[in-house]
Amino acid sequence: MRPLSIFAWFGYELKLEESFRRIRSAGFDQVLLWWGEFEGDIPLREQPEAARRLGLEVENAHAPFEGCNDLWRPEADGERYARELIGCIQGCAETGIPVLVVHLTDLADPPPWTLCGLERLKPVIEEAEKRGITLAFENLRHAPHLRAVLESFDSPRVGYCYDSGHHHGWCKEEPFLERYGHRLAALHLHDNDGVRDLHHLPFDGNIDWKKITRELRETGYSGSVALEVQASTGYEDRMTAEEYLDRAVRSAARVRDLLDK
């Protein structure tokens, strides 16, 4: 059966080990990690093994994205962000995480994509190829950067992370799955109202999940149903962490049922 995954930092200000325990108890099979400075109560490189001890596989990690806009600015130190990504790749390789999700810009007002930015990404992609780590570049508010990268680098280690909430809220007309579905390496599934980036549970917004799952099915995607959701956007004040995770795993299972019809 297709596994179910959820982002480890889903809310409720729990210690990370307790989050892992509750995620597994709710019925999830896998977890998504944040690979950055915010480490919580477990040192960063010990987190994957801590999850595995509690019965969770680590599907992927998310790279930090502070300063990512500098990647595209010739006058800025875009190499700093490239070096940070290289460090994340090395960390993933050393801890057995197969996929690193990457933001190419921030979520607000990025500069246009540039050839300079593509050049700065070359050593990042070379490191991913060397280490056997797949980079999953995520669709955000602006599509041209993603298009430039995926069309410029024809490597099995350059993949795509489909984010349903970003697609629905910001780029409804972009045929992301039709265009890049054959390179799909990760999912970030969450719902919203079509305007705000709420990271609600699937079926708690107005995304057409029958349409999304049909398009995913047409890509041949065989991976997990992965939720990137946040309880802080209206759930924490009306349900406990256990209730939230129970609702989350049931919503993920509904997506799986639609996807596997």
ZADO-1210 file (C-alpha; in nm, 4 decimals, padded with zeros to 6 digits):
<atoms>
<atom x="00.0000" y="00.0000" z="00.0000" code="MET" pos="1"/>
<atom x="00.1194" y="00.3516" z="-00.0798" code="ARG" pos="2"/>
<atom x="00.2789" y="00.5039" z="00.2362" code="PRO" pos="3"/>
<atom x="00.1513" y="00.8148" z="00.4142" code="LEU" pos="4"/>
<atom x="00.3896" y="01.0952" z="00.5179" code="SER" pos="5"/>
<atom x="00.3705" y="01.4215" z="00.7105" code="ILE" pos="6"/>
<atom x="00.6034" y="01.7122" z="00.7856" code="PHE" pos="7"/>
<atom x="00.7601" y="01.6626" z="01.1300" code="ALA" pos="8"/>
<atom x="00.7095" y="02.0263" z="01.2348" code="TRP" pos="9"/>
<atom x="00.3304" y="02.0190" z="01.1989" code="PHE" pos="10"/>
<atom x="00.2642" y="02.2379" z="01.5037" code="GLY" pos="11"/>
<atom x="00.1720" y="02.2213" z="01.8750" code="TYR" pos="12"/>
<atom x="00.5267" y="02.3090" z="01.9923" code="GLU" pos="13"/>
<atom x="00.6065" y="01.9470" z="02.0706" code="LEU" pos="14"/>
<atom x="00.9572" y="01.8178" z="02.1205" code="LYS" pos="15"/>
<atom x="01.0682" y="01.6467" z="01.8031" code="LEU" pos="16"/>
<atom x="01.0904" y="01.2966" z="01.9481" code="GLU" pos="17"/>
<atom x="00.7376" y="01.3328" z="02.0838" code="GLU" pos="18"/>
<atom x="00.6216" y="01.4514" z="01.7405" code="SER" pos="19"/>
<atom x="00.7768" y="01.1417" z="01.5828" code="PHE" pos="20"/>
<atom x="00.6058" y="00.9199" z="01.8387" code="ARG" pos="21"/>
<atom x="00.2647" y="01.0753" z="01.7853" code="ARG" pos="22"/>
<atom x="00.3024" y="01.0752" z="01.4058" code="ILE" pos="23"/>
<atom x="00.3762" y="00.7037" z="01.4085" code="ARG" pos="24"/>
<atom x="00.0973" y="00.6306" z="01.6574" code="SER" pos="25"/>
<atom x="-00.1518" y="00.8136" z="01.4334" code="ALA" pos="26"/>
<atom x="-00.0727" y="00.5757" z="01.1476" code="GLY" pos="27"/>
<atom x="00.1797" y="00.7604" z="00.9307" code="PHE" pos="28"/>
<atom x="00.4608" y="00.5577" z="00.7744" code="ASP" pos="29"/>
<atom x="00.7081" y="00.8306" z="00.6862" code="GLN" pos="30"/>
<atom x="00.8151" y="01.1775" z="00.7910" code="VAL" pos="31"/>
<atom x="00.9526" y="01.4883" z="00.6172" code="LEU" pos="32"/>
<atom x="01.2314" y="01.6790" z="00.7958" code="LEU" pos="33"/>
<atom x="01.3548" y="02.0383" z="00.7977" code="TRP" pos="34"/>
<atom x="01.7309" y="02.0404" z="00.7279" code="TRP" pos="35"/>
<atom x="01.8364" y="02.3709" z="00.8755" code="GLY" pos="36"/>
<atom x="01.9421" y="02.5658" z="01.1824" code="GLU" pos="37"/>
<atom x="01.6201" y="02.5054" z="01.3762" code="PHE" pos="38"/>
<atom x="01.7077" y="02.1679" z="01.5213" code="GLU" pos="39"/>
<atom x="01.4717" y="02.1296" z="01.8169" code="GLY" pos="40"/>
<atom x="01.5643" y="01.8902" z="02.0969" code="ASP" pos="41"/>
<atom x="01.7573" y="01.6450" z="01.8762" code="ILE" pos="42"/>
<atom x="02.0796" y="01.7436" z="01.6944" code="PRO" pos="43"/>
<atom x="02.0172" y="01.7759" z="01.3222" code="LEU" pos="44"/>
<atom x="02.2146" y="01.4753" z="01.2024" code="ARG" pos="45"/>
<atom x="02.0638" y="01.2520" z="01.4710" code="GLU" pos="46"/>
<atom x="01.7050" y="01.3267" z="01.3685" code="GLN" pos="47"/>
<atom x="01.6762" y="01.0695" z="01.0860" code="PRO" pos="48"/>
<atom x="01.7866" y="00.7825" z="01.3107" code="GLU" pos="49"/>
<atom x="01.5575" y="00.9046" z="01.5910" code="ALA" pos="50"/>
<atom x="01.2636" y="00.8854" z="01.3499" code="ALA" pos="51"/>
<atom x="01.3668" y="00.5402" z="01.2292" code="ARG" pos="52"/>
<atom x="01.3931" y="00.4051" z="01.5850" code="ARG" pos="53"/>
<atom x="01.0256" y="00.4929" z="01.6276" code="LEU" pos="54"/>
<atom x="00.9249" y="00.3171" z="01.3056" code="GLY" pos="55"/>
<atom x="00.9206" y="00.6106" z="01.0628" code="LEU" pos="56"/>
<atom x="01.1095" y="00.6231" z="00.7350" code="GLU" pos="57"/>
<atom x="01.2500" y="00.9627" z="00.6345" code="VAL" pos="58"/>
<atom x="01.1104" y="01.0387" z="00.2908" code="GLU" pos="59"/>
<atom x="01.2911" y="01.3660" z="00.2300" code="ASN" pos="60"/>
<atom x="01.4349" y="01.6782" z="00.3897" code="ALA" pos="61"/>
<atom x="01.3600" y="02.0427" z="00.3144" code="HIS" pos="62"/>
<atom x="01.6536" y="02.2778" z="00.2608" code="ALA" pos="63"/>
<atom x="01.6494" y="02.6230" z="00.4248" code="PRO" pos="64"/>
<atom x="01.5727" y="02.9072" z="00.1868" code="PHE" pos="65"/>
<atom x="01.6902" y="03.2258" z="00.3571" code="GLU" pos="66"/>
<atom x="01.8902" y="03.4204" z="00.0984" code="GLY" pos="67"/>
<atom x="01.7780" y="03.2065" z="-00.1936" code="CYS" pos="68"/>
<atom x="01.6899" y="03.5147" z="-00.4008" code="ASN" pos="69"/>
<atom x="02.0601" y="03.6059" z="-00.4029" code="ASP" pos="70"/>
<atom x="02.1201" y="03.3022" z="-00.6198" code="LEU" pos="71"/>
<atom x="01.9795" y="03.5001" z="-00.9132" code="TRP" pos="72"/>
<atom x="02.1405" y="03.8392" z="-00.8426" code="ARG" pos="73"/>
<atom x="02.4792" y="03.8842" z="-01.0156" code="PRO" pos="74"/>
<atom x="02.5814" y="04.1524" z="-00.7661" code="GLU" pos="75"/>
<atom x="02.4963" y="03.9389" z="-00.4594" code="ALA" pos="76"/>
<atom x="02.6771" y="03.6524" z="-00.2902" code="ASP" pos="77"/>
<atom x="02.4603" y="03.3847" z="-00.4453" code="GLY" pos="78"/>
<atom x="02.7389" y="03.1327" z="-00.3938" code="GLU" pos="79"/>
<atom x="02.6587" y="03.1398" z="-00.0204" code="ARG" pos="80"/>
<atom x="02.3186" y="02.9827" z="-00.0803" code="TYR" pos="81"/>
<atom x="02.4739" y="02.7338" z="-00.3232" code="ALA" pos="82"/>
<atom x="02.7261" y="02.6331" z="-00.0567" code="ARG" pos="83"/>
<atom x="02.4439" y="02.5888" z="00.1926" code="GLU" pos="84"/>
<atom x="02.2638" y="02.3560" z="-00.0471" code="LEU" pos="85"/>
<atom x="02.5828" y="02.1571" z="-00.0994" code="ILE" pos="86"/>
<atom x="02.6090" y="02.1164" z="00.2781" code="GLY" pos="87"/>
<atom x="02.2488" y="01.9940" z="00.2919" code="CYS" pos="88"/>
<atom x="02.3203" y="01.7407" z="00.0172" code="ILE" pos="89"/>
<atom x="02.6191" y="01.6107" z="00.2096" code="GLN" pos="90"/>
<atom x="02.4118" y="01.5844" z="00.5273" code="GLY" pos="91"/>
<atom x="02.1385" y="01.3933" z="00.3487" code="CYS" pos="92"/>
<atom x="02.3921" y="01.1526" z="00.1988" code="ALA" pos="93"/>
<atom x="02.5535" y="01.0881" z="00.5362" code="GLU" pos="94"/>
<atom x="02.2201" y="01.0192" z="00.7089" code="THR" pos="95"/>
<atom x="02.0440" y="00.8190" z="00.4380" code="GLY" pos="96"/>
<atom x="01.7894" y="01.0758" z="00.3194" code="ILE" pos="97"/>
<atom x="01.7348" y="01.0235" z="-00.0553" code="PRO" pos="98"/>
<atom x="01.5664" y="01.3507" z="-00.1567" code="VAL" pos="99"/>
<atom x="01.6272" y="01.7193" z="-00.0739" code="LEU" pos="100"/>
<atom x="01.3434" y="01.9651" z="-00.1446" code="VAL" pos="101"/>
<atom x="01.4707" y="02.3060" z="-00.2585" code="VAL" pos="102"/>
<atom x="01.3177" y="02.6546" z="-00.2962" code="HIS" pos="103"/>
<atom x="01.4601" y="02.8506" z="-00.5883" code="LEU" pos="104"/>
<atom x="01.3174" y="03.1820" z="-00.4612" code="THR" pos="105"/>
<atom x="01.1437" y="03.3160" z="-00.1553" code="ASP" pos="106"/>
<atom x="00.7657" y="03.3413" z="-00.1453" code="LEU" pos="107"/>
<atom x="00.7336" y="03.7165" z="-00.1986" code="ALA" pos="108"/>
<atom x="00.8952" y="03.9169" z="-00.4787" code="ASP" pos="109"/>
<atom x="01.1991" y="03.7418" z="-00.6286" code="PRO" pos="110"/>
<atom x="01.4290" y="03.8829" z="-00.8941" code="PRO" pos="111"/>
<atom x="01.4009" y="03.7352" z="-01.2452" code="PRO" pos="112"/>
<atom x="01.5902" y="03.4183" z="-01.3200" code="TRP" pos="113"/>
<atom x="01.9385" y="03.4720" z="-01.4640" code="THR" pos="114"/>
<atom x="02.2096" y="03.2714" z="-01.6367" code="LEU" pos="115"/>
<atom x="02.4263" y="03.3626" z="-01.3386" code="CYS" pos="116"/>
<atom x="02.1871" y="03.1754" z="-01.1122" code="GLY" pos="117"/>
<atom x="02.1968" y="02.8680" z="-01.3330" code="LEU" pos="118"/>
<atom x="02.5783" y="02.8753" z="-01.3252" code="GLU" pos="119"/>
<atom x="02.5722" y="02.8908" z="-00.9459" code="ARG" pos="120"/>
<atom x="02.3500" y="02.5835" z="-00.9378" code="LEU" pos="121"/>
<atom x="02.5906" y="02.3720" z="-01.1445" code="LYS" pos="122"/>
<atom x="02.8170" y="02.2698" z="-00.8535" code="PRO" pos="123"/>
<atom x="02.5068" y="02.2001" z="-00.6426" code="VAL" pos="124"/>
<atom x="02.3757" y="01.9584" z="-00.9026" code="ILE" pos="125"/>
<atom x="02.7198" y="01.8046" z="-00.9483" code="GLU" pos="126"/>
<atom x="02.7341" y="01.7365" z="-00.5729" code="GLU" pos="127"/>
<atom x="02.3876" y="01.5795" z="-00.5823" code="ALA" pos="128"/>
<atom x="02.4969" y="01.3540" z="-00.8686" code="GLU" pos="129"/>
<atom x="02.8174" y="01.2611" z="-00.6872" code="LYS" pos="130"/>
<atom x="02.6315" y="01.1795" z="-00.3636" code="ARG" pos="131"/>
<atom x="02.3299" y="01.0098" z="-00.5182" code="GLY" pos="132"/>
<atom x="02.0800" y="01.2610" z="-00.3786" code="ILE" pos="133"/>
<atom x="01.7806" y="01.3787" z="-00.5807" code="THR" pos="134"/>
<atom x="01.7022" y="01.7510" z="-00.5712" code="LEU" pos="135"/>
<atom x="01.3280" y="01.8208" z="-00.5834" code="ALA" pos="136"/>
<atom x="01.2717" y="02.1824" z="-00.6897" code="PHE" pos="137"/>
<atom x="00.9376" y="02.3112" z="-00.5644" code="GLU" pos="138"/>
<atom x="00.6760" y="02.5217" z="-00.7447" code="ASN" pos="139"/>
<atom x="00.6337" y="02.8529" z="-00.5606" code="LEU" pos="140"/>
<atom x="00.4686" y="03.1868" z="-00.6374" code="ARG" pos="141"/>
<atom x="00.6603" y="03.2417" z="-00.9631" code="HIS" pos="142"/>
<atom x="00.7033" y="02.9696" z="-01.2254" code="ALA" pos="143"/>
<atom x="00.9869" y="03.0968" z="-01.4535" code="PRO" pos="144"/>
<atom x="01.2710" y="02.9998" z="-01.2166" code="HIS" pos="145"/>
<atom x="01.1449" y="02.6425" z="-01.1900" code="LEU" pos="146"/>
<atom x="01.1026" y="02.6212" z="-01.5649" code="ARG" pos="147"/>
<atom x="01.4548" y="02.7541" z="-01.6253" code="ALA" pos="148"/>
<atom x="01.6136" y="02.5000" z="-01.3920" code="VAL" pos="149"/>
<atom x="01.4177" y="02.1940" z="-01.5027" code="LEU" pos="150"/>
<atom x="01.4685" y="02.2772" z="-01.8692" code="GLU" pos="151"/>
<atom x="01.8402" y="02.3551" z="-01.8274" code="SER" pos="152"/>
<atom x="01.9499" y="02.0489" z="-01.6291" code="PHE" pos="153"/>
<atom x="01.8636" y="01.7124" z="-01.7788" code="ASP" pos="154"/>
<atom x="01.9902" y="01.5011" z="-01.4912" code="SER" pos="155"/>
<atom x="01.8214" y="01.2123" z="-01.3080" code="PRO" pos="156"/>
<atom x="01.9181" y="01.3955" z="-00.9873" code="ARG" pos="157"/>
<atom x="01.7209" y="01.7078" z="-01.0845" code="VAL" pos="158"/>
<atom x="01.3565" y="01.6482" z="-01.0031" code="GLY" pos="159"/>
<atom x="01.0373" y="01.8277" z="-00.9151" code="TYR" pos="160"/>
<atom x="00.8404" y="01.8740" z="-00.5911" code="CYS" pos="161"/>
<atom x="00.4721" y="01.9338" z="-00.6575" code="TYR" pos="162"/>
<atom x="00.3135" y="02.1673" z="-00.4003" code="ASP" pos="163"/>
<atom x="-00.0655" y="02.1604" z="-00.4275" code="SER" pos="164"/>
<atom x="-00.1288" y="02.4658" z="-00.2090" code="GLY" pos="165"/>
<atom x="00.1170" y="02.6879" z="-00.3953" code="HIS" pos="166"/>
<atom x="-00.0303" y="02.5729" z="-00.7256" code="HIS" pos="167"/>
<atom x="-00.3883" y="02.6429" z="-00.6183" code="HIS" pos="168"/>
<atom x="-00.3157" y="02.9711" z="-00.4433" code="GLY" pos="169"/>
<atom x="-00.0702" y="03.1336" z="-00.6805" code="TRP" pos="170"/>
<atom x="-00.0356" y="02.9638" z="-01.0186" code="CYS" pos="171"/>
<atom x="-00.3665" y="02.7966" z="-01.1036" code="LYS" pos="172"/>
<atom x="-00.3099" y="02.8247" z="-01.4781" code="GLU" pos="173"/>
<atom x="00.0341" y="02.6625" z="-01.4788" code="GLU" pos="174"/>
<atom x="00.0218" y="02.2964" z="-01.5961" code="PRO" pos="175"/>
<atom x="00.2887" y="02.1866" z="-01.3489" code="PHE" pos="176"/>
<atom x="00.2028" y="01.8180" z="-01.3363" code="LEU" pos="177"/>
<atom x="00.1465" y="01.7926" z="-01.7104" code="GLU" pos="178"/>
<atom x="00.4788" y="01.9653" z="-01.7774" code="ARG" pos="179"/>
<atom x="00.7015" y="01.8198" z="-01.5031" code="TYR" pos="180"/>
<atom x="00.5160" y="01.5171" z="-01.3711" code="GLY" pos="181"/>
<atom x="00.7628" y="01.2793" z="-01.5349" code="HIS" pos="182"/>
<atom x="01.0298" y="01.4251" z="-01.3023" code="ARG" pos="183"/>
<atom x="00.8219" y="01.4119" z="-00.9857" code="LEU" pos="184"/>
<atom x="01.0403" y="01.3330" z="-00.6830" code="ALA" pos="185"/>
<atom x="00.8342" y="01.4684" z="-00.3912" code="ALA" pos="186"/>
<atom x="00.4885" y="01.5910" z="-00.2949" code="LEU" pos="187"/>
<atom x="00.3788" y="01.8713" z="-00.0631" code="HIS" pos="188"/>
<atom x="00.0049" y="01.8250" z="-00.0297" code="LEU" pos="189"/>
<atom x="-00.2021" y="02.0815" z="00.1575" code="HIS" pos="190"/>
<atom x="-00.5191" y="02.2836" z="00.1044" code="ASP" pos="191"/>
<atom x="-00.6197" y="02.6497" z="00.1122" code="ASN" pos="192"/>
<atom x="-00.8863" y="02.8990" z="00.0059" code="ASP" pos="193"/>
<atom x="-00.7241" y="02.9785" z="-00.3286" code="GLY" pos="194"/>
<atom x="-00.5754" y="03.3036" z="-00.1979" code="VAL" pos="195"/>
<atom x="-00.3783" y="03.2448" z="00.1228" code="ARG" pos="196"/>
<atom x="-00.0985" y="02.9918" z="00.1760" code="ASP" pos="197"/>
<atom x="-00.2736" y="02.8250" z="00.4704" code="LEU" pos="198"/>
<atom x="-00.1234" y="02.4742" z="00.4689" code="HIS" pos="199"/>
<atom x="-00.4570" y="02.3280" z="00.5743" code="HIS" pos="200"/>
<atom x="-00.5329" y="01.9591" z="00.5697" code="LEU" pos="201"/>
<atom x="-00.6600" y="01.8211" z="00.2369" code="PRO" pos="202"/>
<atom x="-01.0398" y="01.8656" z="00.2011" code="PHE" pos="203"/>
<atom x="-01.0420" y="02.1622" z="00.4451" code="ASP" pos="204"/>
<atom x="-01.0062" y="02.4165" z="00.1633" code="GLY" pos="205"/>
<atom x="-01.1391" y="02.4367" z="-00.1919" code="ASN" pos="206"/>
<atom x="-00.8807" y="02.2431" z="-00.3926" code="ILE" pos="207"/>
<atom x="-01.0352" y="01.9930" z="-00.6319" code="ASP" pos="208"/>
<atom x="-00.8678" y="01.6770" z="-00.5033" code="TRP" pos="209"/>
<atom x="-01.0299" y="01.4557" z="-00.7653" code="LYS" pos="210"/>
<atom x="-00.8614" y="01.6659" z="-01.0339" code="LYS" pos="211"/>
<atom x="-00.5249" y="01.6759" z="-00.8549" code="ILE" pos="212"/>
<atom x="-00.5182" y="01.3011" z="-00.7943" code="THR" pos="213"/>
<atom x="-00.6227" y="01.2296" z="-01.1523" code="ARG" pos="214"/>
<atom x="-00.3346" y="01.4435" z="-01.2789" code="GLU" pos="215"/>
<atom x="-00.0944" y="01.2755" z="-01.0364" code="LEU" pos="216"/>
<atom x="-00.2129" y="00.9330" z="-01.1480" code="ARG" pos="217"/>
<atom x="-00.1522" y="01.0284" z="-01.5115" code="GLU" pos="218"/>
<atom x="00.2144" y="01.1043" z="-01.4321" code="THR" pos="219"/>
<atom x="00.2658" y="00.7466" z="-01.3139" code="GLY" pos="220"/>
<atom x="00.3689" y="00.8678" z="-00.9686" code="TYR" pos="221"/>
<atom x="00.4103" y="00.5716" z="-00.7338" code="SER" pos="222"/>
<atom x="00.5440" y="00.7412" z="-00.4200" code="GLY" pos="223"/>
<atom x="00.3860" y="00.8368" z="-00.0909" code="SER" pos="224"/>
<atom x="00.1009" y="01.0722" z="-00.0060" code="VAL" pos="225"/>
<atom x="00.2959" y="01.3445" z="00.1744" code="ALA" pos="226"/>
<atom x="00.1294" y="01.6241" z="00.3732" code="LEU" pos="227"/>
<atom x="00.3079" y="01.9546" z="00.4359" code="GLU" pos="228"/>
<atom x="00.0518" y="02.0946" z="00.6763" code="VAL" pos="229"/>
<atom x="00.0515" y="02.3406" z="00.9661" code="GLN" pos="230"/>
<atom x="-00.1835" y="02.3150" z="01.2637" code="ALA" pos="231"/>
<atom x="-00.1104" y="02.6767" z="01.3601" code="SER" pos="232"/>
<atom x="-00.3431" y="02.7986" z="01.0831" code="THR" pos="233"/>
<atom x="-00.6677" y="02.7414" z="01.2723" code="GLY" pos="234"/>
<atom x="-00.6463" y="02.3938" z="01.4252" code="TYR" pos="235"/>
<atom x="-00.4428" y="02.4279" z="01.7453" code="GLU" pos="236"/>
<atom x="-00.7091" y="02.6291" z="01.9270" code="ASP" pos="237"/>
<atom x="-00.9865" y="02.3747" z="01.8633" code="ARG" pos="238"/>
<atom x="-00.8269" y="02.0290" z="01.8796" code="MET" pos="239"/>
<atom x="-00.5450" y="01.8436" z="02.0491" code="THR" pos="240"/>
<atom x="-00.2349" y="01.7210" z="01.8678" code="ALA" pos="241"/>
<atom x="-00.3734" y="01.3664" z="01.8757" code="GLU" pos="242"/>
<atom x="-00.7034" y="01.4802" z="01.7249" code="GLU" pos="243"/>
<atom x="-00.5214" y="01.6805" z="01.4592" code="TYR" pos="244"/>
<atom x="-00.2978" y="01.3906" z="01.3585" code="LEU" pos="245"/>
<atom x="-00.5948" y="01.1546" z="01.3490" code="ASP" pos="246"/>
<atom x="-00.7708" y="01.3956" z="01.1153" code="ARG" pos="247"/>
<atom x="-00.4498" y="01.4349" z="00.9131" code="ALA" pos="248"/>
<atom x="-00.3969" y="01.0629" z="00.8595" code="VAL" pos="249"/>
<atom x="-00.7618" y="01.0204" z="00.7574" code="ARG" pos="250"/>
<atom x="-00.7320" y="01.3042" z="00.5052" code="SER" pos="251"/>
<atom x="-00.4108" y="01.1531" z="00.3666" code="ALA" pos="252"/>
<atom x="-00.5839" y="00.8164" z="00.3347" code="ALA" pos="253"/>
<atom x="-00.8700" y="00.9823" z="00.1422" code="ARG" pos="254"/>
<atom x="-00.6168" y="01.1304" z="-00.0998" code="VAL" pos="255"/>
<atom x="-00.4563" y="00.7873" z="-00.1360" code="ARG" pos="256"/>
<atom x="-00.7936" y="00.6282" z="-00.2104" code="ASP" pos="257"/>
<atom x="-00.8562" y="00.8828" z="-00.4864" code="LEU" pos="258"/>
<atom x="-00.5042" y="00.8449" z="-00.6224" code="LEU" pos="259"/>
<atom x="-00.5236" y="00.4647" z="-00.6374" code="ASP" pos="260"/>
<atom x="-00.8743" y="00.4371" z="-00.7870" code="LYS" pos="261"/>
</atoms>
